[in-house]
Amino acid sequence: MRIRLVAATAVAAGTLTALAAVPAQAAEYDSALKIRGIQYDAPGRDSNSCSTGNTDEEYLTIKNYSRSTTVNLKGYVVKDAAGNKFTFTASHTLQPGDYVKLRGGNGSDSDANNVVYRDNCNFMWNNDKDTIYVYKPSGSRADVHSYTKSGSDPDGNGYITYHG
């Protein structure tokens, strides 16, 4: 009996070890909707003035990587590490392979031009480091990525690509 218990414990431990080896962010890839890239540092000197600022040059590109499913962004939430958030309150559909740029500042949302504005002239993303979260309307995580300027942006242009 003791030998069986030891063997069962060893098998269970091996299973736990195998489960622990799975990356913590693996669940994010269950979603067709993923972060394509981020312009976290708008070109030029940062200015969050609604009339003359450059917050519209800071953007997050979200892409539908599905081959067959159309995704409606209504109810999706984008957050940063500090808890700043944007909720897609209007319908905006992404066909398979389509993308949208979520820009800061004010402007006209357009399916044809693949753009949605946050209608907020404050910068959302930090220029040195941050974490980007995308949540489904159900509250489950669709994607997450962290970055640091020194570790994630070797050419220093303020843009990082995640999923090609």
TORZA-590005 format. One record per residue (C-alpha): residue number from 1; residue in three letters; x, y, z. Coordinates in nm, 4 decimals. Layout:
BEGIN
+-----+------+----------+----------+----------+
: seq : type :     east :    north :       up :
+-----+------+----------+----------+----------+
: NUM :  ALA :        X :        Y :        Z :
...
+-----+------+----------+----------+----------+
//
This chain:
BEGIN
+-----+------+----------+----------+----------+
: seq : type :     east :    north :       up :
+-----+------+----------+----------+----------+
:   1 :  MET :   0.0000 :   0.0000 :   0.0000 :
:   2 :  ARG :   0.2812 :   0.2414 :   0.0835 :
:   3 :  ILE :   0.4459 :   0.1865 :  -0.2562 :
:   4 :  ARG :   0.1215 :   0.2764 :  -0.4383 :
:   5 :  LEU :   0.0852 :   0.5925 :  -0.2283 :
:   6 :  VAL :   0.4424 :   0.6994 :  -0.3055 :
:   7 :  ALA :   0.3912 :   0.6306 :  -0.6758 :
:   8 :  ALA :   0.0611 :   0.8209 :  -0.6823 :
:   9 :  THR :   0.2249 :   1.1132 :  -0.5004 :
:  10 :  ALA :   0.5110 :   1.1167 :  -0.7505 :
:  11 :  VAL :   0.2700 :   1.1167 :  -1.0452 :
:  12 :  ALA :   0.0653 :   1.3975 :  -0.8877 :
:  13 :  ALA :   0.3801 :   1.6003 :  -0.8224 :
:  14 :  GLY :   0.4864 :   1.5534 :  -1.1841 :
:  15 :  THR :   0.1455 :   1.6738 :  -1.2994 :
:  16 :  LEU :   0.1700 :   1.9809 :  -1.0763 :
:  17 :  THR :   0.5177 :   2.0533 :  -1.2071 :
:  18 :  ALA :   0.3905 :   2.0309 :  -1.5639 :
:  19 :  LEU :   0.1017 :   2.2642 :  -1.4818 :
:  20 :  ALA :   0.3336 :   2.5137 :  -1.3119 :
:  21 :  ALA :   0.5443 :   2.5330 :  -1.6284 :
:  22 :  VAL :   0.2527 :   2.6895 :  -1.8230 :
:  23 :  PRO :   0.3038 :   3.0683 :  -1.8475 :
:  24 :  ALA :   0.0724 :   3.2761 :  -1.6297 :
:  25 :  GLN :  -0.0473 :   3.4790 :  -1.9310 :
:  26 :  ALA :  -0.1335 :   3.1770 :  -2.1486 :
:  27 :  ALA :  -0.5077 :   3.2287 :  -2.0925 :
:  28 :  GLU :  -0.4929 :   3.5597 :  -2.2802 :
:  29 :  TYR :  -0.4429 :   3.3768 :  -2.6076 :
:  30 :  ASP :  -0.7899 :   3.2190 :  -2.5869 :
:  31 :  SER :  -0.9243 :   3.5413 :  -2.7339 :
:  32 :  ALA :  -0.9357 :   3.6334 :  -3.1024 :
:  33 :  LEU :  -0.8953 :   3.9963 :  -2.9969 :
:  34 :  LYS :  -0.5351 :   4.0833 :  -2.9112 :
:  35 :  ILE :  -0.3097 :   4.3825 :  -2.8733 :
:  36 :  ARG :  -0.1249 :   4.4300 :  -3.2036 :
:  37 :  GLY :   0.0950 :   4.7141 :  -3.0824 :
:  38 :  ILE :   0.1147 :   5.0369 :  -2.8859 :
:  39 :  GLN :   0.2444 :   5.3865 :  -2.9525 :
:  40 :  TYR :   0.3031 :   5.4513 :  -2.5825 :
:  41 :  ASP :   0.5122 :   5.7658 :  -2.6309 :
:  42 :  ALA :   0.3592 :   6.0168 :  -2.8714 :
:  43 :  PRO :   0.6150 :   6.1766 :  -3.1047 :
:  44 :  GLY :   0.7314 :   6.5195 :  -2.9915 :
:  45 :  ARG :   0.6912 :   6.6872 :  -2.6566 :
:  46 :  ASP :   0.3934 :   6.5543 :  -2.4602 :
:  47 :  SER :   0.1081 :   6.8027 :  -2.4374 :
:  48 :  ASN :  -0.2377 :   6.7041 :  -2.3183 :
:  49 :  SER :  -0.4030 :   7.0275 :  -2.4304 :
:  50 :  CYS :  -0.7282 :   6.9343 :  -2.6037 :
:  51 :  SER :  -0.6845 :   7.2033 :  -2.8689 :
:  52 :  THR :  -0.3107 :   7.1867 :  -2.9447 :
:  53 :  GLY :  -0.1850 :   6.8702 :  -2.7719 :
:  54 :  ASN :  -0.0661 :   6.5416 :  -2.9168 :
:  55 :  THR :  -0.2599 :   6.2827 :  -2.7154 :
:  56 :  ASP :  -0.4154 :   6.1602 :  -3.0410 :
:  57 :  GLU :  -0.0672 :   6.0437 :  -3.1435 :
:  58 :  GLU :  -0.0680 :   5.7951 :  -2.8549 :
:  59 :  TYR :  -0.2646 :   5.4852 :  -2.9537 :
:  60 :  LEU :  -0.3244 :   5.1179 :  -2.8948 :
:  61 :  THR :  -0.3863 :   4.8908 :  -3.1934 :
:  62 :  ILE :  -0.6238 :   4.6019 :  -3.1240 :
:  63 :  LYS :  -0.6663 :   4.3344 :  -3.3906 :
:  64 :  ASN :  -0.9143 :   4.0527 :  -3.4506 :
:  65 :  TYR :  -0.6874 :   3.7534 :  -3.5193 :
:  66 :  SER :  -0.9800 :   3.5180 :  -3.5850 :
:  67 :  ARG :  -1.0123 :   3.3641 :  -3.9306 :
:  68 :  SER :  -1.3900 :   3.3457 :  -3.9175 :
:  69 :  THR :  -1.5420 :   3.5370 :  -3.6236 :
:  70 :  THR :  -1.6513 :   3.8995 :  -3.6272 :
:  71 :  VAL :  -1.6006 :   4.0728 :  -3.2910 :
:  72 :  ASN :  -1.8119 :   4.3621 :  -3.1639 :
:  73 :  LEU :  -1.6014 :   4.5781 :  -2.9302 :
:  74 :  LYS :  -1.9024 :   4.7106 :  -2.7388 :
:  75 :  GLY :  -1.8408 :   4.6377 :  -2.3705 :
:  76 :  TYR :  -1.4681 :   4.5616 :  -2.4063 :
:  77 :  VAL :  -1.2495 :   4.7453 :  -2.1532 :
:  78 :  VAL :  -0.8884 :   4.8637 :  -2.1897 :
:  79 :  LYS :  -0.6943 :   4.9449 :  -1.8709 :
:  80 :  ASP :  -0.3437 :   5.0344 :  -1.7661 :
:  81 :  ALA :  -0.1549 :   4.9360 :  -1.4493 :
:  82 :  ALA :  -0.2728 :   5.2476 :  -1.2627 :
:  83 :  GLY :  -0.6388 :   5.1654 :  -1.3290 :
:  84 :  ASN :  -0.7008 :   5.4244 :  -1.6022 :
:  85 :  LYS :  -0.9600 :   5.2705 :  -1.8289 :
:  86 :  PHE :  -1.1575 :   5.3078 :  -2.1457 :
:  87 :  THR :  -1.4783 :   5.1172 :  -2.2198 :
:  88 :  PHE :  -1.6052 :   5.0724 :  -2.5745 :
:  89 :  THR :  -1.9629 :   5.1935 :  -2.5213 :
:  90 :  ALA :  -2.0709 :   5.1921 :  -2.8868 :
:  91 :  SER :  -2.0787 :   4.9059 :  -3.1340 :
:  92 :  HIS :  -1.7623 :   4.8829 :  -3.3383 :
:  93 :  THR :  -1.7199 :   4.5607 :  -3.5316 :
:  94 :  LEU :  -1.3945 :   4.4037 :  -3.6346 :
:  95 :  GLN :  -1.4111 :   4.1553 :  -3.9199 :
:  96 :  PRO :  -1.1538 :   3.8726 :  -3.9178 :
:  97 :  GLY :  -0.8106 :   4.0305 :  -3.9662 :
:  98 :  ASP :  -0.9435 :   4.3825 :  -3.9045 :
:  99 :  TYR :  -0.8016 :   4.6217 :  -3.6425 :
: 100 :  VAL :  -0.8846 :   4.9423 :  -3.4605 :
: 101 :  LYS :  -0.6600 :   5.2162 :  -3.3260 :
: 102 :  LEU :  -0.7764 :   5.3412 :  -2.9875 :
: 103 :  ARG :  -0.6422 :   5.6969 :  -2.9826 :
: 104 :  GLY :  -0.6241 :   5.9564 :  -2.7097 :
: 105 :  GLY :  -0.7770 :   6.2993 :  -2.7557 :
: 106 :  ASN :  -1.0998 :   6.3873 :  -2.9297 :
: 107 :  GLY :  -1.2151 :   6.2937 :  -3.2770 :
: 108 :  SER :  -1.4774 :   6.1149 :  -3.4807 :
: 109 :  ASP :  -1.4939 :   5.7394 :  -3.4348 :
: 110 :  SER :  -1.4950 :   5.5628 :  -3.7685 :
: 111 :  ASP :  -1.5309 :   5.1985 :  -3.8696 :
: 112 :  ALA :  -1.4112 :   5.2940 :  -4.2180 :
: 113 :  ASN :  -1.0913 :   5.4525 :  -4.0807 :
: 114 :  ASN :  -1.0461 :   5.1912 :  -3.8047 :
: 115 :  VAL :  -1.0282 :   5.4507 :  -3.5276 :
: 116 :  VAL :  -1.1965 :   5.5102 :  -3.1936 :
: 117 :  TYR :  -1.1094 :   5.8121 :  -2.9774 :
: 118 :  ARG :  -1.1039 :   5.7983 :  -2.5983 :
: 119 :  ASP :  -1.2459 :   6.1529 :  -2.5825 :
: 120 :  ASN :  -0.9954 :   6.2245 :  -2.3103 :
: 121 :  CYS :  -0.6982 :   6.4544 :  -2.3607 :
: 122 :  ASN :  -0.4864 :   6.2971 :  -2.0862 :
: 123 :  PHE :  -0.2186 :   6.0490 :  -2.1793 :
: 124 :  MET :  -0.3082 :   5.6938 :  -2.0733 :
: 125 :  TRP :   0.0220 :   5.5113 :  -2.1209 :
: 126 :  ASN :   0.3375 :   5.5830 :  -1.9247 :
: 127 :  ASN :   0.6495 :   5.6653 :  -2.1234 :
: 128 :  ASP :   0.8802 :   5.4529 :  -1.9055 :
: 129 :  LYS :   0.6770 :   5.1371 :  -1.8305 :
: 130 :  ASP :   0.3188 :   5.0174 :  -1.8062 :
: 131 :  THR :   0.0894 :   4.7186 :  -1.8379 :
: 132 :  ILE :  -0.1967 :   4.7041 :  -2.0873 :
: 133 :  TYR :  -0.5049 :   4.4950 :  -2.0117 :
: 134 :  VAL :  -0.7929 :   4.4176 :  -2.2483 :
: 135 :  TYR :  -1.1064 :   4.2659 :  -2.0936 :
: 136 :  LYS :  -1.4031 :   4.1055 :  -2.2663 :
: 137 :  PRO :  -1.7550 :   4.2282 :  -2.1831 :
: 138 :  SER :  -1.7869 :   3.9214 :  -1.9571 :
: 139 :  GLY :  -1.4980 :   4.0537 :  -1.7457 :
: 140 :  SER :  -1.2536 :   3.7813 :  -1.8479 :
: 141 :  ARG :  -0.9150 :   3.8887 :  -1.9788 :
: 142 :  ALA :  -0.8682 :   3.8958 :  -2.3554 :
: 143 :  ASP :  -0.5004 :   4.0021 :  -2.3585 :
: 144 :  VAL :  -0.2314 :   4.1616 :  -2.1422 :
: 145 :  HIS :   0.1181 :   4.2947 :  -2.2099 :
: 146 :  SER :   0.3735 :   4.4842 :  -2.0032 :
: 147 :  TYR :   0.6497 :   4.7011 :  -2.1395 :
: 148 :  THR :   0.9482 :   4.9027 :  -2.0327 :
: 149 :  LYS :   1.1041 :   5.1686 :  -2.2510 :
: 150 :  SER :   1.4524 :   5.0265 :  -2.2015 :
: 151 :  GLY :   1.3600 :   4.6587 :  -2.2357 :
: 152 :  SER :   1.0791 :   4.6553 :  -2.4919 :
: 153 :  ASP :   1.1612 :   4.9392 :  -2.7319 :
: 154 :  PRO :   1.5207 :   4.8896 :  -2.8549 :
: 155 :  ASP :   1.4975 :   5.1539 :  -3.1295 :
: 156 :  GLY :   1.3450 :   5.4073 :  -2.8865 :
: 157 :  ASN :   1.0707 :   5.5231 :  -3.1244 :
: 158 :  GLY :   0.7918 :   5.4844 :  -2.8663 :
: 159 :  TYR :   0.6186 :   5.2000 :  -3.0568 :
: 160 :  ILE :   0.6097 :   4.8318 :  -2.9589 :
: 161 :  THR :   0.4657 :   4.5449 :  -3.1661 :
: 162 :  TYR :   0.3241 :   4.2427 :  -2.9805 :
: 163 :  HIS :   0.1383 :   4.0143 :  -3.2207 :
: 164 :  GLY :   0.2551 :   4.0384 :  -3.5820 :
+-----+------+----------+----------+----------+
//
